[in-house]
Amino acid sequence: MRHRPILAAALFACAAASGQTPAPLPGLPAAILPPVLPWSGASERLIVARDDPWITPAERSGFVTTPRQAETRAWLERLDAASPLISIETFGRTGEGRDLLLVRASKGAGKDGRPKPVVLVQAGIHAGEIDGKDAGLMLLRDIASRGKDALLDRVDLVFVPIYNIDGHERMSRWNFPALRGPLEKGYVGNARNINLNRDYAKADAPETRAMIALLRRLDPILYIDCHVSDGFDMQYDITFTYAGWGRYAYHRATADWLTERFGPKVMQVLDRAGHIPTIYPSPVDTRRPASGVRQAPEGPRYSTGYGDFIGVPTVLVENHMLKPYRQRVLGTYVLLEAALALAARDGDRIAAAKASDRSSRPATMLARWRPAAQPVGWVERFRGIAFDTYRSPATGRMEQRWTGRPVTFRMPIIGQEPVQTVTLPRAWWVPGEQAEVIDRLRLHGIRFETTAGPRRLPLDRVRLRDVVVQPAQDGRLPIKASFVHEPVVETLPAGTIRVPADQPLGLLAAALLEPEAPDSLLAWGFFPEILWAPSRAEDFVEAPLAEALLERDATIRAAFAAKVAAEPAFAADGARRLAWLRERLPGRDRFHHVYPIWREP
């Protein structure tokens, strides 16, 4: 049978969820996503009647569409006016000047007169993955007027309905084409095309800066970030995870609470509601699902990694993209309600875990890793979907076609093994002119002190080798390099910043300031001035200087001879030979390939 061309479009993604099939555009097939598995669950009882005055916009559409920002805000303002439990405030502005809104559901202070702990939930950091927004509206409605206010007896809920508003308003049927609904979805990046879930460490976007300030103000006992997955087809509908699946978390106490308490308890509730939950299976190879799922450490660029580094239990919800929007929203509602109830029960336990992590003072930090040679575990009966293949006339290769037929198979869990671990210094010294770096330290709440006068100190200076500027990413030009550490004695001028490692956010400081760290400010390209080639003398002056260096330094002479012998192209290139020796001359340029932050051993 001749296979029709498959085009990626989202126009028909929600037909199975709603019974409404949009008319196809001319020339497009009537359906392009895999078959939908039949589903019915107890969570369907959460949907109100069509004549209910508090029906949400998504419910009213049969979960075909999701409301734009103005309609979302208007609905929330009406709820705020009707319920003393609901209040709305602005906590920042987007790049295009839109208000960042949060909704607080609260009964006020606790019996001791102190504010209650906060569960912070955000939706739409990737604005096309918007399940959390519509689930949150339904949950707020039921807390305010449907008898679920007991959820607020021991905690407050703070809900950010749309984090990436500028991306959200760029709705299109062509955004996120693999997601089965809603009909139109927002864009992944913000107004500058920055992926906000890669921006927590470098904090370039105004939305990120506002969220970090909100995290510092609320210091939540639980932080939930709502997404929708990509990857492959499977039977699971609601999945979630934590930094490194908990296994590779940098802070252990909060990770243990997530893996021992949150995961099992929330999965039980989701299962009772008719959903099929699991820990998010990040695929090693989407074309070969049985090849395994990946577990790995996470840096503070991500919400989950950032939560790990600051000692806040953080959950990444990853609903399965190919499940109907209605099913995904209902599952998100169930997860959020269960999370609120569990956080209320475990408030003291979570507070103790946070305190334990923040009092820890790790001496080392994992900086690089690679896939382990052997699986670290197995999913004995992974609930997958069968697929066949066909030769695509577009790609000329064999492509997958998911059949909708449930299968189970044994799935390896591919973990990581350390490649490089750095020993943390006592402190980092940042020159006062590095205003962008100091701004980030202040934003994140990392403690530092400023010297009143000159200080002469033995320090560790870092030089970059083999620098390669990477492709542009999220508003930056990242770099990769190798590093040489040199003991030096430096006189630091007044106004130099000292950042001690001995502080609650010492590990976050290390992630930002250690040059080897994958999410360091250096790795993100914060110091372009050090890549600028220094001024140099003419070759007829530098060549004799290089010759003298070779004559008097046996170590450099041996390294140079080895490189000449091993690399014919290098040996034949006089300019490269001279440049290699120039970098090793005394009195080198104080900027070129010198990391401008010193480490105090």
N, C-alpha and C positions, 0 to 999 in steps of 0.2 A: 504494500500500500504506500502510495506516495505521501510523504510527510509535508504538511503545509509549513511555510516559513513561520518561525516564532519571533515576534517582535516584543521587546520589553516595553510594556505599557501598564499603567495602573488603572485604566478606565473601568475594568471589569473586576477589580480586586474584591469588591465587597458584595458582589451579586449573591453569593451563597449565604452571606450573613443576613441579608435583608429581604431577599426575594425580589429585589429590583435590579434589572439588568440594563445599564445604560446602552443607548444605541451606539453601535460601533462606528468609528470614523471610517470614511471610505478607504477601502484597501486593507483594513486591519481585520484579523480574525476575531471571532466573537469571544474567545477566551484564550488567555496566554499563560495563566498560572496553573500549577498542578491541581489535580482534583482535591476537593475539600473532604476531609474525614467527617462523617456525621458526628454531631455532638449535642448533648443536652445535659444540664447539670442543675443542682439546687441553686446555684448563684443566679439563675434566670429569674428567680423570685424577687431579686433586687430591683428589677425594672418596674417603674410605676406605670399606671394606666395612662393612656394617651390624653385623657381629659384632666389629669392631675395638674393643679396650678403650679407645682414645682417640678414639673418634668424638665429635664435638662435638654439643651439643644441637640445633643447627640441622640438621646433617647427619642426625641420627637421625630428625628429623621430616620428612625429605625437603625441607627448606627451606620448610616450611609455616609454622613458628613460630620465634620467637626467644626465648631464655631470659630470664627475669627476673633481677634483680640478684643475688638470693641463689643461684640456680642457677649463674649466671656465676661468682660468687666461689668457690663450692664447687669447680667444675671447675678453676679456676685454682689454687686452693690444693692440689688433688690433683696438678696438674702441677708445682707448686713443690716439693712433697714428693718427687716422683719424679725430678726433674732438677736437677743442680747449676748448670745454665745459667740457671735461672728463679728470680727472687725477686720478692716482692710487698711493697709498702709503701703506707702511707697518706700522702697529701700535703695533705689538708685535709678539711673537712666541708661538707656541703650545708646549705641553709637548714633542712631538716627533720632534720638531725643524722646523716645517713648518711656513712659514710667514703668519701672520694674515693680510689680505688685506682689505682695504676700497677703495671705489670708490667715488670721489667727483664730482658731477655735479654742475657747478657754472658758472655764468657770471662775477664773480669778485665782488669787493666791491660795496656797495650801493652808491646812489647819494651823501650821506654825507661823503663818503670815509671810512666808517666803514664796517667791515665784516657783511654780512647778517646773519640773524638767520638761524639755521640749523634744518632740519628734519632728524633725525637719524633712519634708518631702518636696522634691522638685520634679517638674515635668517639662519636657520640651527643650532640654539642653541641645539635643538634635531635633529640630523643630518638626521634622516629618514623623518622628517617633513620638506620637502625642497621646498614647493610651492613658498615661497618668493624669493628664488634664481632665479628660471626661470621667475617669473613675473618681478623681478627687472631687469634682463637682457633685457627683452622686453621693459620695460619702459625707461631704459637708452638709448637704441637704438632709440626710438621714440623721446626722448628729443634731442639727438645728431643730428638726421638726418631726422626726420619725422614731423617737425613743432611744436613740443610740448615744445620748449625751453622757451616759455612764463611762464611756471611753475617756472622758475628760476628768474623771474624778481624781486621778493621780498624775496626769501628764497634760500638756498642751500640745495641740497640733498646729504647726506652722507650715502652710502649703504655698508653694510658688507654682501657680498654674501654668505659666509659660515663661521659661527662663530665657530662651533665645527668641525674643519677640520679633526682632527685625527679620530673622530667618523665617519665623512662623508666618509672617504676613506676605512672604514671597510664595504663596501657595500655588501649586500647579499639579495637574494630573500626571505630569512626567517626573516629579520628584519621587524618590524612593519607589521605583516601579515594582520591586519585589514584594512590597508590603500589601497584604490583602486588606485594603481599606485604611483610613477613610478615602473617599473619592479624590479629594484634593489634599495635598500634604505640603507642609512647609519645607524649607531648605535646610541643609545640614549646617552651614556656616552662618556667622552673623553678618552684619553689614559690610565688614571688611573681609569676609570669607575666612574668618578664624574659627576653627573648630573649638568650641568652648570646653569640650572634654579632652583637650590636649593643652589647656591654657592655665591650669591651676598653679603650676610652679612658676612659669614666667609672667603670668598675670598681665598680659598686654591689653586685653579687652576690658572696656568699662563694665560689662556684665560680670566678668570674672572678679574684678576688683570689688564690685558691690557684693557678690556672693561670699567672698573671703571675709569681708567686713561683717556680713551677716553671721557667718559661722563663728567668728570671734565673739560677736555680741551674744548669740544664743547659746553657744557651746552645747549643742544638742547631745542627748544621750543616744540618739539614733539618727542617722542621715540616710535617706533613701533617694536614689537617683533612677528615674524611670526611663527605660529605653525599649527599643524593639530590635531583635537580632537580625543578623544576616547569616549566611552559611548554607546549610543544606536542609532538606525536608526531613521531618521526624514527627513522631506522635505527640511529643511533649508540647504543651501550649504555654505554660508560665514557667520561666526559668529565672534564676537569680544567682548571684555569686558575690564574692568579697575579694579583697586584695589577695591575689595569688591563691585563690580557693581557700584561704586561711593557712595552707601549708607553708607558703613562702612569705607570710606577712613579716614586716619588720618589727612590729609590736605584738607581743604574744597574748597578753591578757584579753584585749578586746577581740582579737582574732579567735581565741578559744571560746568566748561567749557566742560569737557569731556561728561558729561551726558546731558547738555543742548544744546551744539553746535555740538560736534563731532558726537555723536551717531545719532541724527536725520538727519543731513546733509549727512553723508556718506551713511546711509541706503537709503535715497532718490536716490542717484546716483547709488547705487548698484541695486535698484529696477528698475530704468529706463534702466539699462544695461541687464536686464533679469534674475538677480540673486534673491535669496530668502534669505535675510539677517535677522538676529536677534541678540540680546545680547546673548552671549554664555550660553546655558542652562546646567550648571553643575549638573548632575543628583544626586539625593539623593540615588536612587536605580535603577541601569540599568535594573534589571529584572522586575521592576514595574515602567515604565516611568511616569505614571500618579501620582505617589506618590510625585513628586515635584522636583523643581530645587533649588539649594542651593545658598544663598548669605552669605558671611562671610568676616570678616577682613582678610587682608593678611600681613604677615610679610615681612621683607626685604630680605628673602632668594630668593624671586621671582623677576623677572624683574619688574612686575607691582607694587609689594609691595615696592621694592627699589625706583622706580620712585616716588611713593607716599611719602616716607620718605624724599627724597631729594628735593621735590617740582618740579618735572619734569612731565608734563602730559604724561602718558605711556599707550599704547594700546597693549593688547594681542589679536592677531588674531588667531582664532581657526577654521580653515576650517573643514568642516565635512568629516570625514575619508572615508565614503562610496560613496562620489561623485567622478566621474572620475577625473583623474589628470588634464586633459585639462580644465574642468569646474572650478576646484579649482584654477588653475594658472590664468585663465582669471579673475576670481572674485578678486583675490589678486591684480592683476594689477589695476583693477577699484578702489579698496579701496585705494591703494597707491597713485594713481593719484588724487583722491578726497581729500585725506588727505593733499597732498602738496598744492592743491589749497586753501583748507580751512585754513591751517596754514598761508599761505601768506595773506589771507584776514583778519585773526584774530590775526596777529602778535602782535599788541599793546595790545589787550585784554589778550592774553596768557602771555605776559611779565608782565602785571599788576597782573595777578593771581599768577604767580610764586613769584613775589615780596611780595605779601600779605601773601602767605604761609610761606615764609622764614622770614618774620618779626613777625610771630605769635610765641608765647611762651606758649605752652600748659602746664598747671600745673599738668595734670594727663595723664596716658596712659593706654589704655585697654590692659590687659595682658592675660586674659583667658575668654572664652565665651562658650556658649552651644546653641544648636538649640532652637529657640523660641517655646513656647507651641502652638501658633497660627500662621498661615501664615501671613506674612507681606504684601502680595499682591497676585494677581492671574494673570496668563496668560489666558485670557478668551477663546481664540481659538488657542491653541498650535497645530502647523501643524506637526503631527506625522506620523508614519507608523505602520500599524497593524502587529501583530505577532501571530503565534500559537506556540504550544509547542509539544515536542515529548520526549519520554524517551530514553536517550542516552545510548547505550550499553557501552560507555567508562566511563561515570560518574555515571551511574545508577540512575540518577535523571532527572527531567524534564528540558529540555533546550529550549531556544528560537529559533525560526526560523522566520525571518522577511519575510513578504510576498510581499513587494513592493506596497501594497495597501495604498493610502493616507487616513488618518483619522484626525479628529480634536477632541480635548478634552480640558477640563478645567484643568489647571495645577497650583497647589499651589506654591507660592514662599516661601521657608523656610528660614527665617532670623535667626539672633542670638540675644541672650540676654547676658548682661555682667555677668561674674562670679567673676572676680577679676580686679580691677583697681588700679594701683599703683600711689601714689603721688610722683612726681619727686623731687629729692633733688636739692640743689643749685649747687652741683658739685659732681663728682666722683674722688677719689684719687687712682691712680694706682701705685704700687711699680715699681721702675725703672728696677727691674730684670724681669718684665713681658714683655719681648721684643716682643713676638708674639702678645700680645694685643696692644702694642704701635705701632707696625708695621701696624696693621689693622686701628687704628685711623688715622695714617698718610696717609695711602692709600686712605681712604674714604674722606680725607680732613677735618676731625673733628679737631677743634682748641683745643689746650691744652697748658699749661705752665709748666715749670720744675722748681722746687724749688731749690734755691741756697744754702739753709741751712736748718737745722732741723726746723720743725714746730710742736707745740703741740696744738692739736685741739680736741674739742668734736665731735665725729663722730658716725655713725651708722654702727655697725658691723653685718654681716649676717652669721648665722650658718645653715648648711644643716642638715635636718632630713630625714630619710626614703629614702636614696639615692638608686636609681635603675638605673643601667647601661642598656641602651637600645640596641637593635640590631644595628649592624654596618650600617651606612648610609653615602654614598658619602664621603668616606675617613675618617670618624670620628666615635667615639663611644659616641653618645649623652647620656645625663643623665636626669632623672627626680628626683625631690626632693621636700620636703616642706622646708620652711624657717622660721627661728626665728631671729628677729631683736633685737639687744641689744645696748643700749647707752653706749659708752665707751669714754675714753679720751686717745688718742694715741699720741706718739711722732713719727712723720714721718721723716725719714732721708732725707738729701739732695739728690736730684735726683728723688724724687717722682713726679709723673705727676698729675696735677690737670686739670680735664676736666669740664669746666663750662657748665651747662645746658642752660645758656643764650647765645645762638649762633644760626645761621641759621640752623645748623645740630644738634641742641640739641635733637630733637626727635629721630634721627638716633643714636646718642650717647646713649640715653636711651634704645633703642631697643637692642643695643649691650652689655650694661653694667648693666642694671637692672636685677638682678638674676631671677626674676619671668617672664621676657619677653620670649616668646616661641622661638625666634631666637637669644637669647643672646649668647655670646661666652661661657658662663658657660653651657647653655643648649646644645651647640654643643660639649661639652667635651674638652674645651681648658685648663682645669686645672686638669689633672689627678693626680698631686702630692697631691691634697687635699683628695684624696680617699685612699691614702696609710695609713694603720693602724699604729698608733703611737707605739713606744716602751712602754712597760709597766712593772710594777713590778710584783712580784709573787702574787698569790692569797692570801697567808697568810698575805701579807702587804696591799693589796688593799681592802680586805673584811672589816678589821677594819676601814679603811678610809671611806668606803661606809656606814658602820654602824654609824659612827660619823656624816656623812652628814645627814642621816635620822633623827638622834636625834636632831640636831640643826636647821634644815630647815623645817618648818611646810609645806610650799608650796610643796617642793619636796616630803616630806613624804606623803602628801595627793595624789599627782599625782601618786606616786609609788603604793600606796595601791589600788587606782582605777584601775591601769593597771593590777595588780596581780589578782584583783577580776574579771576583765572583760575578761582576756585572760588566760585560763587554761594552754595552751602550754607555755606561757611566765612564768607563776607562777612555772611550773615544771622544768624550764631550768635555772640552777644556773648561767651558763656562760652569758646567755642573760640578766638576772637580774643585774649581776655585770657590764656588758657592758653599760646598760642603766644608771646606777648610775655613772659609770666612766666618761661618757660624761658630767656630771653635777658637777664634782669635780672642785674646784678652781685650778688654775695653769695648766689647760688643755693644750694639745699640740697645738701650735700656727698654725699648718697646717691642722690637721685632721678635715675635714668637715667645715673648716672656709673659707668663700669666701674671696680671697685675695685682693678684691677691696672694699674700704670703701666709704660710702655715707656721704656727708656733708649736714646735715639737713638745 
